[in-house]
Amino acid sequence: MNAAQRQPAEAKFEPLLQFEMEMGTFLSDWHHCDQLSNFMARMISHNRTDPVRHSNFFSSALNELLEVSFRGGSPEGRIGCLVFRQGPKERVKLSFPCSPTQRRFFREAVARTHKGDAYARYLDAISTDLAPSREIVLLDLAINFDAEISLEEDDPPSISIIVDLPLEGIVS
Protein backbone atom coordinates (compact mmCIF):
# COMPACT_ATOMS: atom_id res chain seq x y z
CA MET A 1 0.00 0.00 0.00
CA ASN A 2 1.46 3.38 -0.96
CA ALA A 3 1.35 6.58 1.15
CA ALA A 4 -1.64 7.97 -0.76
CA GLN A 5 -3.68 4.84 0.03
CA ARG A 6 -2.80 4.94 3.75
CA GLN A 7 -3.85 8.54 4.29
CA PRO A 8 -7.56 9.19 4.83
CA ALA A 9 -9.22 11.12 2.06
CA GLU A 10 -9.67 14.76 3.00
CA ALA A 11 -13.33 15.55 3.39
CA LYS A 12 -14.56 17.82 0.67
CA PHE A 13 -16.57 21.00 1.05
CA GLU A 14 -19.92 20.49 -0.69
CA PRO A 15 -21.64 23.48 -2.36
CA LEU A 16 -24.84 24.70 -0.68
CA LEU A 17 -25.82 28.08 -2.05
CA GLN A 18 -24.58 30.82 -4.31
CA PHE A 19 -25.57 34.34 -5.32
CA GLU A 20 -24.14 36.85 -7.72
CA MET A 21 -25.14 40.43 -8.53
CA GLU A 22 -23.80 43.57 -10.11
CA MET A 23 -21.54 45.35 -7.63
CA GLY A 24 -23.14 48.70 -8.46
CA THR A 25 -26.56 47.31 -7.52
CA PHE A 26 -25.16 45.83 -4.30
CA LEU A 27 -23.51 49.12 -3.36
CA SER A 28 -26.71 51.09 -4.04
CA ASP A 29 -28.27 50.12 -0.69
CA TRP A 30 -26.60 49.28 2.63
CA HIS A 31 -29.58 47.06 3.52
CA HIS A 32 -28.52 44.52 0.89
CA CYS A 33 -25.91 43.25 3.39
CA ASP A 34 -28.54 42.42 6.01
CA GLN A 35 -31.13 41.12 3.55
CA LEU A 36 -28.72 38.75 1.81
CA SER A 37 -27.15 37.46 5.01
CA ASN A 38 -30.54 36.75 6.62
CA PHE A 39 -31.89 34.98 3.54
CA MET A 40 -28.80 32.84 3.04
CA ALA A 41 -28.60 31.95 6.75
CA ARG A 42 -32.20 30.70 6.76
CA MET A 43 -31.59 28.68 3.60
CA ILE A 44 -28.56 26.77 4.94
CA SER A 45 -29.49 26.35 8.61
CA HIS A 46 -32.63 24.24 8.39
CA ASN A 47 -30.84 20.92 9.00
CA ARG A 48 -28.44 21.98 11.75
CA THR A 49 -28.67 20.83 15.39
CA ASP A 50 -30.17 24.16 16.46
CA PRO A 51 -31.33 25.88 13.24
CA VAL A 52 -32.25 29.21 14.85
CA ARG A 53 -28.93 29.52 16.69
CA HIS A 54 -26.99 28.46 13.58
CA SER A 55 -28.92 30.93 11.42
CA ASN A 56 -28.20 33.77 13.84
CA PHE A 57 -24.47 33.02 13.95
CA PHE A 58 -24.18 32.55 10.20
CA SER A 59 -26.21 35.67 9.44
CA SER A 60 -24.03 37.76 11.76
CA ALA A 61 -20.79 36.48 10.26
CA LEU A 62 -21.96 36.82 6.65
CA ASN A 63 -23.38 40.28 7.29
CA GLU A 64 -19.97 41.40 8.57
CA LEU A 65 -18.26 40.01 5.48
CA LEU A 66 -20.74 41.66 3.16
CA GLU A 67 -20.20 44.98 4.95
CA VAL A 68 -16.43 44.57 4.46
CA SER A 69 -17.02 44.26 0.71
CA PHE A 70 -19.53 47.12 0.82
CA ARG A 71 -16.90 49.43 2.33
CA GLY A 72 -13.96 48.19 0.26
CA GLY A 73 -15.37 47.20 -3.10
CA SER A 74 -15.51 49.16 -6.31
CA PRO A 75 -18.76 49.60 -8.26
CA GLU A 76 -17.52 47.94 -11.45
CA GLY A 77 -17.95 44.21 -11.87
CA ARG A 78 -19.88 41.62 -9.89
CA ILE A 79 -20.03 40.41 -6.30
CA GLY A 80 -20.42 36.71 -5.75
CA CYS A 81 -20.90 34.59 -2.66
CA LEU A 82 -20.63 30.82 -2.47
CA VAL A 83 -21.43 28.82 0.66
CA PHE A 84 -20.07 25.30 1.13
CA ARG A 85 -20.35 22.76 3.96
CA GLN A 86 -18.00 20.17 5.37
CA GLY A 87 -19.46 18.48 8.43
CA PRO A 88 -19.83 21.09 11.18
CA LYS A 89 -18.11 23.82 9.18
CA GLU A 90 -19.43 26.32 6.65
CA ARG A 91 -17.12 27.94 4.11
CA VAL A 92 -18.00 31.33 2.65
CA LYS A 93 -16.19 32.50 -0.45
CA LEU A 94 -16.97 36.16 -1.08
CA SER A 95 -15.59 37.56 -4.34
CA PHE A 96 -15.75 41.22 -5.32
CA PRO A 97 -13.84 43.83 -7.32
CA CYS A 98 -11.55 46.26 -5.53
CA SER A 99 -8.73 48.64 -6.34
CA PRO A 100 -5.03 47.72 -6.06
CA THR A 101 -4.83 49.75 -2.83
CA GLN A 102 -7.75 47.81 -1.37
CA ARG A 103 -6.20 44.52 -2.49
CA ARG A 104 -3.06 45.38 -0.54
CA PHE A 105 -5.16 46.32 2.51
CA PHE A 106 -7.04 43.00 2.40
CA ARG A 107 -3.82 41.03 1.95
CA GLU A 108 -2.36 42.64 5.08
CA ALA A 109 -5.58 42.47 7.12
CA VAL A 110 -6.09 38.76 6.42
CA ALA A 111 -2.44 38.06 7.29
CA ARG A 112 -2.93 39.82 10.65
CA THR A 113 -5.72 37.39 11.57
CA HIS A 114 -3.11 34.59 11.60
CA LYS A 115 -0.56 36.32 13.84
CA GLY A 116 -0.11 35.51 17.51
CA ASP A 117 -1.02 39.04 18.57
CA ALA A 118 -4.44 38.94 16.83
CA TYR A 119 -6.36 38.79 20.11
CA ALA A 120 -4.41 41.71 21.64
CA ARG A 121 -4.84 43.73 18.42
CA TYR A 122 -8.57 43.00 18.47
CA LEU A 123 -8.99 44.08 22.12
CA ASP A 124 -6.96 47.23 21.53
CA ALA A 125 -8.96 48.08 18.41
CA ILE A 126 -12.39 47.61 19.96
CA SER A 127 -11.44 49.67 22.99
CA THR A 128 -10.06 52.62 20.99
CA ASP A 129 -11.96 52.76 17.68
CA LEU A 130 -15.34 54.48 17.51
CA ALA A 131 -16.58 52.50 14.53
CA PRO A 132 -15.52 49.02 13.49
CA SER A 133 -13.00 48.99 10.69
CA ARG A 134 -12.77 46.28 8.07
CA GLU A 135 -9.67 44.91 9.79
CA ILE A 136 -11.50 44.70 13.13
CA VAL A 137 -14.32 42.81 11.43
CA LEU A 138 -11.89 40.21 10.11
CA LEU A 139 -10.21 39.93 13.52
CA ASP A 140 -13.65 39.56 15.12
CA LEU A 141 -14.50 36.67 12.82
CA ALA A 142 -11.18 34.98 13.56
CA ILE A 143 -11.46 35.41 17.32
CA ASN A 144 -15.16 35.27 18.20
CA PHE A 145 -16.26 32.83 15.47
CA ASP A 146 -13.02 30.79 15.49
CA ALA A 147 -12.90 31.37 11.75
CA GLU A 148 -9.99 30.55 9.48
CA ILE A 149 -9.60 33.33 6.93
CA SER A 150 -7.68 33.29 3.69
CA LEU A 151 -7.50 35.41 0.57
CA GLU A 152 -7.39 34.50 -3.10
CA GLU A 153 -6.28 37.17 -5.49
CA ASP A 154 -8.32 36.50 -8.59
CA ASP A 155 -7.79 38.17 -11.91
CA PRO A 156 -7.71 41.91 -11.20
CA PRO A 157 -9.68 43.68 -10.08
CA SER A 158 -11.35 40.92 -8.01
CA ILE A 159 -10.36 39.22 -4.78
CA SER A 160 -11.99 36.42 -2.81
CA ILE A 161 -12.11 36.28 0.96
CA ILE A 162 -12.57 32.69 2.14
CA VAL A 163 -13.86 32.19 5.66
CA ASP A 164 -14.27 28.78 7.30
CA LEU A 165 -16.81 29.01 10.12
CA PRO A 166 -17.08 26.10 12.57
CA LEU A 167 -20.47 27.34 13.78
CA GLU A 168 -21.73 24.00 15.11
CA GLY A 169 -18.89 23.99 17.63
CA ILE A 170 -19.27 27.53 18.95
CA VAL A 171 -20.27 27.61 22.61
CA SER A 172 -22.54 30.54 23.35
C-alpha positions as CSV (number, residue, x, y, z in Angstrom):
1,M,0.0,0.0,0.0
2,N,1.5,3.4,-1.0
3,A,1.3,6.6,1.2
4,A,-1.6,8.0,-0.8
5,Q,-3.7,4.8,0.0
6,R,-2.8,4.9,3.7
7,Q,-3.9,8.5,4.3
8,P,-7.6,9.2,4.8
9,A,-9.2,11.1,2.1
10,E,-9.7,14.8,3.0
11,A,-13.3,15.5,3.4
12,K,-14.6,17.8,0.7
13,F,-16.6,21.0,1.0
14,E,-19.9,20.5,-0.7
15,P,-21.6,23.5,-2.4
16,L,-24.8,24.7,-0.7
17,L,-25.8,28.1,-2.0
18,Q,-24.6,30.8,-4.3
19,F,-25.6,34.3,-5.3
20,E,-24.1,36.9,-7.7
21,M,-25.1,40.4,-8.5
22,E,-23.8,43.6,-10.1
23,M,-21.5,45.3,-7.6
24,G,-23.1,48.7,-8.5
25,T,-26.6,47.3,-7.5
26,F,-25.2,45.8,-4.3
27,L,-23.5,49.1,-3.4
28,S,-26.7,51.1,-4.0
29,D,-28.3,50.1,-0.7
30,W,-26.6,49.3,2.6
31,H,-29.6,47.1,3.5
32,H,-28.5,44.5,0.9
33,C,-25.9,43.3,3.4
34,D,-28.5,42.4,6.0
35,Q,-31.1,41.1,3.6
36,L,-28.7,38.8,1.8
37,S,-27.2,37.5,5.0
38,N,-30.5,36.7,6.6
39,F,-31.9,35.0,3.5
40,M,-28.8,32.8,3.0
41,A,-28.6,31.9,6.7
42,R,-32.2,30.7,6.8
43,M,-31.6,28.7,3.6
44,I,-28.6,26.8,4.9
45,S,-29.5,26.4,8.6
46,H,-32.6,24.2,8.4
47,N,-30.8,20.9,9.0
48,R,-28.4,22.0,11.8
49,T,-28.7,20.8,15.4
50,D,-30.2,24.2,16.5
51,P,-31.3,25.9,13.2
52,V,-32.2,29.2,14.8
53,R,-28.9,29.5,16.7
54,H,-27.0,28.5,13.6
55,S,-28.9,30.9,11.4
56,N,-28.2,33.8,13.8
57,F,-24.5,33.0,14.0
58,F,-24.2,32.5,10.2
59,S,-26.2,35.7,9.4
60,S,-24.0,37.8,11.8
61,A,-20.8,36.5,10.3
62,L,-22.0,36.8,6.7
63,N,-23.4,40.3,7.3
64,E,-20.0,41.4,8.6
65,L,-18.3,40.0,5.5
66,L,-20.7,41.7,3.2
67,E,-20.2,45.0,4.9
68,V,-16.4,44.6,4.5
69,S,-17.0,44.3,0.7
70,F,-19.5,47.1,0.8
71,R,-16.9,49.4,2.3
72,G,-14.0,48.2,0.3
73,G,-15.4,47.2,-3.1
74,S,-15.5,49.2,-6.3
75,P,-18.8,49.6,-8.3
76,E,-17.5,47.9,-11.5
77,G,-18.0,44.2,-11.9
78,R,-19.9,41.6,-9.9
79,I,-20.0,40.4,-6.3
80,G,-20.4,36.7,-5.7
81,C,-20.9,34.6,-2.7
82,L,-20.6,30.8,-2.5
83,V,-21.4,28.8,0.7
84,F,-20.1,25.3,1.1
85,R,-20.3,22.8,4.0
86,Q,-18.0,20.2,5.4
87,G,-19.5,18.5,8.4
88,P,-19.8,21.1,11.2
89,K,-18.1,23.8,9.2
90,E,-19.4,26.3,6.6
91,R,-17.1,27.9,4.1
92,V,-18.0,31.3,2.7
93,K,-16.2,32.5,-0.4
94,L,-17.0,36.2,-1.1
95,S,-15.6,37.6,-4.3
96,F,-15.7,41.2,-5.3
97,P,-13.8,43.8,-7.3
98,C,-11.6,46.3,-5.5
99,S,-8.7,48.6,-6.3
100,P,-5.0,47.7,-6.1
101,T,-4.8,49.8,-2.8
102,Q,-7.8,47.8,-1.4
103,R,-6.2,44.5,-2.5
104,R,-3.1,45.4,-0.5
105,F,-5.2,46.3,2.5
106,F,-7.0,43.0,2.4
107,R,-3.8,41.0,1.9
108,E,-2.4,42.6,5.1
109,A,-5.6,42.5,7.1
110,V,-6.1,38.8,6.4
111,A,-2.4,38.1,7.3
112,R,-2.9,39.8,10.6
113,T,-5.7,37.4,11.6
114,H,-3.1,34.6,11.6
115,K,-0.6,36.3,13.8
116,G,-0.1,35.5,17.5
117,D,-1.0,39.0,18.6
118,A,-4.4,38.9,16.8
119,Y,-6.4,38.8,20.1
120,A,-4.4,41.7,21.6
121,R,-4.8,43.7,18.4
122,Y,-8.6,43.0,18.5
123,L,-9.0,44.1,22.1
124,D,-7.0,47.2,21.5
125,A,-9.0,48.1,18.4
126,I,-12.4,47.6,20.0
127,S,-11.4,49.7,23.0
128,T,-10.1,52.6,21.0
129,D,-12.0,52.8,17.7
130,L,-15.3,54.5,17.5
131,A,-16.6,52.5,14.5
132,P,-15.5,49.0,13.5
133,S,-13.0,49.0,10.7
134,R,-12.8,46.3,8.1
135,E,-9.7,44.9,9.8
136,I,-11.5,44.7,13.1
137,V,-14.3,42.8,11.4
138,L,-11.9,40.2,10.1
139,L,-10.2,39.9,13.5
140,D,-13.7,39.6,15.1
141,L,-14.5,36.7,12.8
142,A,-11.2,35.0,13.6
143,I,-11.5,35.4,17.3
144,N,-15.2,35.3,18.2
145,F,-16.3,32.8,15.5
146,D,-13.0,30.8,15.5
147,A,-12.9,31.4,11.7
148,E,-10.0,30.5,9.5
149,I,-9.6,33.3,6.9
150,S,-7.7,33.3,3.7
151,L,-7.5,35.4,0.6
152,E,-7.4,34.5,-3.1
153,E,-6.3,37.2,-5.5
154,D,-8.3,36.5,-8.6
155,D,-7.8,38.2,-11.9
156,P,-7.7,41.9,-11.2
157,P,-9.7,43.7,-10.1
158,S,-11.4,40.9,-8.0
159,I,-10.4,39.2,-4.8
160,S,-12.0,36.4,-2.8
161,I,-12.1,36.3,1.0
162,I,-12.6,32.7,2.1
163,V,-13.9,32.2,5.7
164,D,-14.3,28.8,7.3
165,L,-16.8,29.0,10.1
166,P,-17.1,26.1,12.6
167,L,-20.5,27.3,13.8
168,E,-21.7,24.0,15.1
169,G,-18.9,24.0,17.6
170,I,-19.3,27.5,19.0
171,V,-20.3,27.6,22.6
172,S,-22.5,30.5,23.4
